[in-house]
Amino acid sequence: MSMLISGLNSYLGRRAASNLASDEFQVFGLIRDVKLFEATGFEPVTANLLSVDLLRKEHAYMDCAVNDFEVGICFAPSTNLDDQVSLQVELTRIKNFITLLQTNKCNRVIYFARLVDQNYIRYIQQLFIEYAIDYTIVIANIALGKHSLADRYFRQLMSEKYVWYDEAMANVEFRPIAALDVLRWIRSISWKTEFINQILELGGVQKMSVKELFRLYKSLNKVNNVASLCLTFYTTCFFSVKENYIKRITSKSNECFVMNILLIIQLGPNVFPFPSHQSKKSYCMTSKSPKTLIGIF
């Protein structure tokens, strides 16, 4: 099977550029600056990279021709879609990606969205319908692995002597999934016939809280000298949830507190429930071991 992937600057996109290709899967990746992408990566790239900018549509875009694409995979960007500018930029990128696929006689696209962006899925879905392309939208739970957001976050916490946390945030549950398991799942699906014009939610079977995942990190890394302390002394605290924002105002500033907010926004499932007017199917996966889930090796 021959695949064209875009959105390589996202975490899943970068892992796909290095791990999706196999003897049975030929992978081509679109990236604005190939040399910069290869120089800043943390693992060797196995995809065939094409220097194409989906937003500017320069000569490389117009001349991009690869025979026998069977499916295009578009990974959502790392930036949020919670303002009109970001949303329009993403819709433009998807439009140009669809046009490139259809120019190369491919009419199948898979879009990997993040939980935090699920309120904007309807705009992307409408775009696929307008272009009459067979689509699947996959809303992926938080993907774990080396150099992921959660991995960097927890490793920083493990370097501290004390970890201050908010009980409500620490108990937020999600269904983490190993990034490499997501890629194995992609290779296992017959995209020509399965999940056509459907919205899926992809995650692991086991629900875990932020607190439980941090304990797992400490256990696997044999870290036992970090004390966790629950914060109860915020003098002023307000919550406002609107269009995927969490704004927490407090008189106590703390870097770990800010990182808690950022991580919860990324995780999102309990904070941002899936819109009731959309239908989705859940697709659960299991990792072989906690080490595989976290991806520390």
Contacts in CASP RR format, 6 or more apart in sequence:
PFRMAT RR
TARGET T0000
AUTHOR 0000-0000-0000
METHOD contacts of the structure
MODEL  1
MSMLISGLNSYLGRRAASNLASDEFQVFGLIRDVKLFEATGFEPVTANLL
SVDLLRKEHAYMDCAVNDFEVGICFAPSTNLDDQVSLQVELTRIKNFITL
LQTNKCNRVIYFARLVDQNYIRYIQQLFIEYAIDYTIVIANIALGKHSLA
DRYFRQLMSEKYVWYDEAMANVEFRPIAALDVLRWIRSISWKTEFINQIL
ELGGVQKMSVKELFRLYKSLNKVNNVASLCLTFYTTCFFSVKENYIKRIT
SKSNECFVMNILLIIQLGPNVFPFPSHQSKKSYCMTSKSPKTLIGIF
1 24 0 8 1.000
1 25 0 8 1.000
1 26 0 8 1.000
1 70 0 8 1.000
1 71 0 8 1.000
1 191 0 8 1.000
2 25 0 8 1.000
2 26 0 8 1.000
2 27 0 8 1.000
2 28 0 8 1.000
2 66 0 8 1.000
2 68 0 8 1.000
2 69 0 8 1.000
2 70 0 8 1.000
3 20 0 8 1.000
3 25 0 8 1.000
3 26 0 8 1.000
3 27 0 8 1.000
3 28 0 8 1.000
3 69 0 8 1.000
3 70 0 8 1.000
3 71 0 8 1.000
3 72 0 8 1.000
3 73 0 8 1.000
4 28 0 8 1.000
4 29 0 8 1.000
4 30 0 8 1.000
4 66 0 8 1.000
4 69 0 8 1.000
4 71 0 8 1.000
4 72 0 8 1.000
4 73 0 8 1.000
4 100 0 8 1.000
4 101 0 8 1.000
4 104 0 8 1.000
4 106 0 8 1.000
5 13 0 8 1.000
5 16 0 8 1.000
5 17 0 8 1.000
5 20 0 8 1.000
5 27 0 8 1.000
5 28 0 8 1.000
5 29 0 8 1.000
5 30 0 8 1.000
5 47 0 8 1.000
5 72 0 8 1.000
5 73 0 8 1.000
5 74 0 8 1.000
5 75 0 8 1.000
6 29 0 8 1.000
6 30 0 8 1.000
6 54 0 8 1.000
6 72 0 8 1.000
6 73 0 8 1.000
6 74 0 8 1.000
6 75 0 8 1.000
6 93 0 8 1.000
6 97 0 8 1.000
7 13 0 8 1.000
7 30 0 8 1.000
7 74 0 8 1.000
7 75 0 8 1.000
7 76 0 8 1.000
7 77 0 8 1.000
8 14 0 8 1.000
8 16 0 8 1.000
8 17 0 8 1.000
8 29 0 8 1.000
8 30 0 8 1.000
8 31 0 8 1.000
8 37 0 8 1.000
8 75 0 8 1.000
9 31 0 8 1.000
9 37 0 8 1.000
9 77 0 8 1.000
9 78 0 8 1.000
10 75 0 8 1.000
10 76 0 8 1.000
10 77 0 8 1.000
10 78 0 8 1.000
11 78 0 8 1.000
11 143 0 8 1.000
11 147 0 8 1.000
11 148 0 8 1.000
11 149 0 8 1.000
11 179 0 8 1.000
12 75 0 8 1.000
12 112 0 8 1.000
12 140 0 8 1.000
12 143 0 8 1.000
12 179 0 8 1.000
12 182 0 8 1.000
13 75 0 8 1.000
14 41 0 8 1.000
15 143 0 8 1.000
15 145 0 8 1.000
15 179 0 8 1.000
15 180 0 8 1.000
15 183 0 8 1.000
16 27 0 8 1.000
16 47 0 8 1.000
16 73 0 8 1.000
16 75 0 8 1.000
16 183 0 8 1.000
16 186 0 8 1.000
17 27 0 8 1.000
17 29 0 8 1.000
17 31 0 8 1.000
17 37 0 8 1.000
17 45 0 8 1.000
17 46 0 8 1.000
17 47 0 8 1.000
17 49 0 8 1.000
18 43 0 8 1.000
18 44 0 8 1.000
18 45 0 8 1.000
18 46 0 8 1.000
18 47 0 8 1.000
19 43 0 8 1.000
19 46 0 8 1.000
19 180 0 8 1.000
19 183 0 8 1.000
20 27 0 8 1.000
20 46 0 8 1.000
20 47 0 8 1.000
20 183 0 8 1.000
20 186 0 8 1.000
20 187 0 8 1.000
21 27 0 8 1.000
21 46 0 8 1.000
21 47 0 8 1.000
22 187 0 8 1.000
24 187 0 8 1.000
25 187 0 8 1.000
26 48 0 8 1.000
27 46 0 8 1.000
27 47 0 8 1.000
27 48 0 8 1.000
28 47 0 8 1.000
28 48 0 8 1.000
28 49 0 8 1.000
28 50 0 8 1.000
28 66 0 8 1.000
28 69 0 8 1.000
29 47 0 8 1.000
29 48 0 8 1.000
29 49 0 8 1.000
29 50 0 8 1.000
30 49 0 8 1.000
30 50 0 8 1.000
30 52 0 8 1.000
30 54 0 8 1.000
30 64 0 8 1.000
30 97 0 8 1.000
30 100 0 8 1.000
31 37 0 8 1.000
31 49 0 8 1.000
31 50 0 8 1.000
31 51 0 8 1.000
31 52 0 8 1.000
32 51 0 8 1.000
32 52 0 8 1.000
32 53 0 8 1.000
33 51 0 8 1.000
34 49 0 8 1.000
34 50 0 8 1.000
34 51 0 8 1.000
37 45 0 8 1.000
37 49 0 8 1.000
38 45 0 8 1.000
38 49 0 8 1.000
42 146 0 8 1.000
42 147 0 8 1.000
50 60 0 8 1.000
50 64 0 8 1.000
50 66 0 8 1.000
51 60 0 8 1.000
52 60 0 8 1.000
52 61 0 8 1.000
52 64 0 8 1.000
52 100 0 8 1.000
53 60 0 8 1.000
53 61 0 8 1.000
54 61 0 8 1.000
54 92 0 8 1.000
54 93 0 8 1.000
54 96 0 8 1.000
54 97 0 8 1.000
54 100 0 8 1.000
55 89 0 8 1.000
55 92 0 8 1.000
55 93 0 8 1.000
55 96 0 8 1.000
57 96 0 8 1.000
61 96 0 8 1.000
61 100 0 8 1.000
64 100 0 8 1.000
64 104 0 8 1.000
65 103 0 8 1.000
65 104 0 8 1.000
66 104 0 8 1.000
67 104 0 8 1.000
69 101 0 8 1.000
69 104 0 8 1.000
69 105 0 8 1.000
69 106 0 8 1.000
70 106 0 8 1.000
70 108 0 8 1.000
70 191 0 8 1.000
70 192 0 8 1.000
71 106 0 8 1.000
71 108 0 8 1.000
71 109 0 8 1.000
71 110 0 8 1.000
71 191 0 8 1.000
71 192 0 8 1.000
72 97 0 8 1.000
72 101 0 8 1.000
72 106 0 8 1.000
72 108 0 8 1.000
72 109 0 8 1.000
72 110 0 8 1.000
73 109 0 8 1.000
73 110 0 8 1.000
73 111 0 8 1.000
73 112 0 8 1.000
73 186 0 8 1.000
74 93 0 8 1.000
74 94 0 8 1.000
74 97 0 8 1.000
74 109 0 8 1.000
74 110 0 8 1.000
74 111 0 8 1.000
74 112 0 8 1.000
75 112 0 8 1.000
76 90 0 8 1.000
76 111 0 8 1.000
76 112 0 8 1.000
76 113 0 8 1.000
76 114 0 8 1.000
76 117 0 8 1.000
77 90 0 8 1.000
77 93 0 8 1.000
79 86 0 8 1.000
80 86 0 8 1.000
80 116 0 8 1.000
80 117 0 8 1.000
80 244 0 8 1.000
80 265 0 8 1.000
81 87 0 8 1.000
81 90 0 8 1.000
81 117 0 8 1.000
81 120 0 8 1.000
82 120 0 8 1.000
82 243 0 8 1.000
82 244 0 8 1.000
82 245 0 8 1.000
87 120 0 8 1.000
87 123 0 8 1.000
90 124 0 8 1.000
91 123 0 8 1.000
91 124 0 8 1.000
91 127 0 8 1.000
94 111 0 8 1.000
94 124 0 8 1.000
94 127 0 8 1.000
95 127 0 8 1.000
95 131 0 8 1.000
97 109 0 8 1.000
98 109 0 8 1.000
98 127 0 8 1.000
98 128 0 8 1.000
98 131 0 8 1.000
98 133 0 8 1.000
101 107 0 8 1.000
101 108 0 8 1.000
101 109 0 8 1.000
101 133 0 8 1.000
102 131 0 8 1.000
102 133 0 8 1.000
107 132 0 8 1.000
107 133 0 8 1.000
107 134 0 8 1.000
108 133 0 8 1.000
108 134 0 8 1.000
108 135 0 8 1.000
108 191 0 8 1.000
108 192 0 8 1.000
109 128 0 8 1.000
109 133 0 8 1.000
109 134 0 8 1.000
109 135 0 8 1.000
109 136 0 8 1.000
110 135 0 8 1.000
110 136 0 8 1.000
110 138 0 8 1.000
110 186 0 8 1.000
110 191 0 8 1.000
111 124 0 8 1.000
111 128 0 8 1.000
111 135 0 8 1.000
111 136 0 8 1.000
111 137 0 8 1.000
111 138 0 8 1.000
112 138 0 8 1.000
112 140 0 8 1.000
113 121 0 8 1.000
113 124 0 8 1.000
113 137 0 8 1.000
113 138 0 8 1.000
113 139 0 8 1.000
113 140 0 8 1.000
114 139 0 8 1.000
114 140 0 8 1.000
114 266 0 8 1.000
115 139 0 8 1.000
115 140 0 8 1.000
115 141 0 8 1.000
115 142 0 8 1.000
115 174 0 8 1.000
115 266 0 8 1.000
115 267 0 8 1.000
115 268 0 8 1.000
115 269 0 8 1.000
115 272 0 8 1.000
116 244 0 8 1.000
116 265 0 8 1.000
116 266 0 8 1.000
116 268 0 8 1.000
116 272 0 8 1.000
117 244 0 8 1.000
118 139 0 8 1.000
118 272 0 8 1.000
118 274 0 8 1.000
118 275 0 8 1.000
119 243 0 8 1.000
119 244 0 8 1.000
119 272 0 8 1.000
119 275 0 8 1.000
121 137 0 8 1.000
121 139 0 8 1.000
121 199 0 8 1.000
121 275 0 8 1.000
121 278 0 8 1.000
122 275 0 8 1.000
122 278 0 8 1.000
124 137 0 8 1.000
125 135 0 8 1.000
125 137 0 8 1.000
125 199 0 8 1.000
128 135 0 8 1.000
128 137 0 8 1.000
134 196 0 8 1.000
134 197 0 8 1.000
135 196 0 8 1.000
135 197 0 8 1.000
136 191 0 8 1.000
136 195 0 8 1.000
136 196 0 8 1.000
136 197 0 8 1.000
136 198 0 8 1.000
136 199 0 8 1.000
136 200 0 8 1.000
137 198 0 8 1.000
137 199 0 8 1.000
137 200 0 8 1.000
138 200 0 8 1.000
138 201 0 8 1.000
138 202 0 8 1.000
139 199 0 8 1.000
139 200 0 8 1.000
139 201 0 8 1.000
139 202 0 8 1.000
139 274 0 8 1.000
139 280 0 8 1.000
140 177 0 8 1.000
140 182 0 8 1.000
140 202 0 8 1.000
140 203 0 8 1.000
141 174 0 8 1.000
141 175 0 8 1.000
141 176 0 8 1.000
141 177 0 8 1.000
141 201 0 8 1.000
141 202 0 8 1.000
141 203 0 8 1.000
141 204 0 8 1.000
141 269 0 8 1.000
142 148 0 8 1.000
142 149 0 8 1.000
142 150 0 8 1.000
142 174 0 8 1.000
142 176 0 8 1.000
142 177 0 8 1.000
142 266 0 8 1.000
142 267 0 8 1.000
143 176 0 8 1.000
143 177 0 8 1.000
143 178 0 8 1.000
143 179 0 8 1.000
143 182 0 8 1.000
144 150 0 8 1.000
144 151 0 8 1.000
144 176 0 8 1.000
144 177 0 8 1.000
144 178 0 8 1.000
144 179 0 8 1.000
144 293 0 8 1.000
144 294 0 8 1.000
144 295 0 8 1.000
145 151 0 8 1.000
145 178 0 8 1.000
145 179 0 8 1.000
145 180 0 8 1.000
145 293 0 8 1.000
145 294 0 8 1.000
145 295 0 8 1.000
145 296 0 8 1.000
146 295 0 8 1.000
146 296 0 8 1.000
148 179 0 8 1.000
149 263 0 8 1.000
149 266 0 8 1.000
150 176 0 8 1.000
150 213 0 8 1.000
150 263 0 8 1.000
150 266 0 8 1.000
151 294 0 8 1.000
151 295 0 8 1.000
151 296 0 8 1.000
153 259 0 8 1.000
153 263 0 8 1.000
154 213 0 8 1.000
154 214 0 8 1.000
154 217 0 8 1.000
155 217 0 8 1.000
156 259 0 8 1.000
157 163 0 8 1.000
157 214 0 8 1.000
157 226 0 8 1.000
157 256 0 8 1.000
158 217 0 8 1.000
158 218 0 8 1.000
158 221 0 8 1.000
158 223 0 8 1.000
158 226 0 8 1.000
160 226 0 8 1.000
160 256 0 8 1.000
161 225 0 8 1.000
161 226 0 8 1.000
161 227 0 8 1.000
162 226 0 8 1.000
162 227 0 8 1.000
162 228 0 8 1.000
162 229 0 8 1.000
163 214 0 8 1.000
163 226 0 8 1.000
163 227 0 8 1.000
163 228 0 8 1.000
163 229 0 8 1.000
163 256 0 8 1.000
164 229 0 8 1.000
164 230 0 8 1.000
164 231 0 8 1.000
164 254 0 8 1.000
164 256 0 8 1.000
164 257 0 8 1.000
165 211 0 8 1.000
165 228 0 8 1.000
165 229 0 8 1.000
165 230 0 8 1.000
165 231 0 8 1.000
165 256 0 8 1.000
165 260 0 8 1.000
166 230 0 8 1.000
166 231 0 8 1.000
166 257 0 8 1.000
166 260 0 8 1.000
167 230 0 8 1.000
169 210 0 8 1.000
169 260 0 8 1.000
169 261 0 8 1.000
169 264 0 8 1.000
170 209 0 8 1.000
170 210 0 8 1.000
170 211 0 8 1.000
170 230 0 8 1.000
171 209 0 8 1.000
171 210 0 8 1.000
171 211 0 8 1.000
172 209 0 8 1.000
172 210 0 8 1.000
172 264 0 8 1.000
172 267 0 8 1.000
172 268 0 8 1.000
172 269 0 8 1.000
172 270 0 8 1.000
172 271 0 8 1.000
173 207 0 8 1.000
173 208 0 8 1.000
173 209 0 8 1.000
173 269 0 8 1.000
173 270 0 8 1.000
174 207 0 8 1.000
174 208 0 8 1.000
174 267 0 8 1.000
174 268 0 8 1.000
174 269 0 8 1.000
174 270 0 8 1.000
175 203 0 8 1.000
175 204 0 8 1.000
175 205 0 8 1.000
175 206 0 8 1.000
175 207 0 8 1.000
175 208 0 8 1.000
175 269 0 8 1.000
175 284 0 8 1.000
176 203 0 8 1.000
176 204 0 8 1.000
176 208 0 8 1.000
176 213 0 8 1.000
176 293 0 8 1.000
177 202 0 8 1.000
177 203 0 8 1.000
177 204 0 8 1.000
177 285 0 8 1.000
177 287 0 8 1.000
177 293 0 8 1.000
178 287 0 8 1.000
178 292 0 8 1.000
178 293 0 8 1.000
178 294 0 8 1.000
178 295 0 8 1.000
179 295 0 8 1.000
180 292 0 8 1.000
180 295 0 8 1.000
181 285 0 8 1.000
181 287 0 8 1.000
181 292 0 8 1.000
182 202 0 8 1.000
182 285 0 8 1.000
185 202 0 8 1.000
185 283 0 8 1.000
185 285 0 8 1.000
189 195 0 8 1.000
198 281 0 8 1.000
199 278 0 8 1.000
199 279 0 8 1.000
199 280 0 8 1.000
199 281 0 8 1.000
200 280 0 8 1.000
200 281 0 8 1.000
200 282 0 8 1.000
200 283 0 8 1.000
201 274 0 8 1.000
201 280 0 8 1.000
201 281 0 8 1.000
201 282 0 8 1.000
201 283 0 8 1.000
202 283 0 8 1.000
202 285 0 8 1.000
203 282 0 8 1.000
203 283 0 8 1.000
203 284 0 8 1.000
203 285 0 8 1.000
204 284 0 8 1.000
204 285 0 8 1.000
204 286 0 8 1.000
204 287 0 8 1.000
205 284 0 8 1.000
205 285 0 8 1.000
205 286 0 8 1.000
206 286 0 8 1.000
208 216 0 8 1.000
210 263 0 8 1.000
210 264 0 8 1.000
210 267 0 8 1.000
211 228 0 8 1.000
214 228 0 8 1.000
216 290 0 8 1.000
216 294 0 8 1.000
217 223 0 8 1.000
217 294 0 8 1.000
218 224 0 8 1.000
218 226 0 8 1.000
220 290 0 8 1.000
220 291 0 8 1.000
220 294 0 8 1.000
220 296 0 8 1.000
221 296 0 8 1.000
231 257 0 8 1.000
233 252 0 8 1.000
234 250 0 8 1.000
234 251 0 8 1.000
234 252 0 8 1.000
235 250 0 8 1.000
235 251 0 8 1.000
235 252 0 8 1.000
236 249 0 8 1.000
236 250 0 8 1.000
236 251 0 8 1.000
237 248 0 8 1.000
237 249 0 8 1.000
237 250 0 8 1.000
238 247 0 8 1.000
238 248 0 8 1.000
238 249 0 8 1.000
239 246 0 8 1.000
239 247 0 8 1.000
239 248 0 8 1.000
240 246 0 8 1.000
240 247 0 8 1.000
241 271 0 8 1.000
244 265 0 8 1.000
244 272 0 8 1.000
245 265 0 8 1.000
246 261 0 8 1.000
246 264 0 8 1.000
246 265 0 8 1.000
246 271 0 8 1.000
248 257 0 8 1.000
248 261 0 8 1.000
250 257 0 8 1.000
264 271 0 8 1.000
265 271 0 8 1.000
274 280 0 8 1.000
287 293 0 8 1.000
291 297 0 8 1.000
END
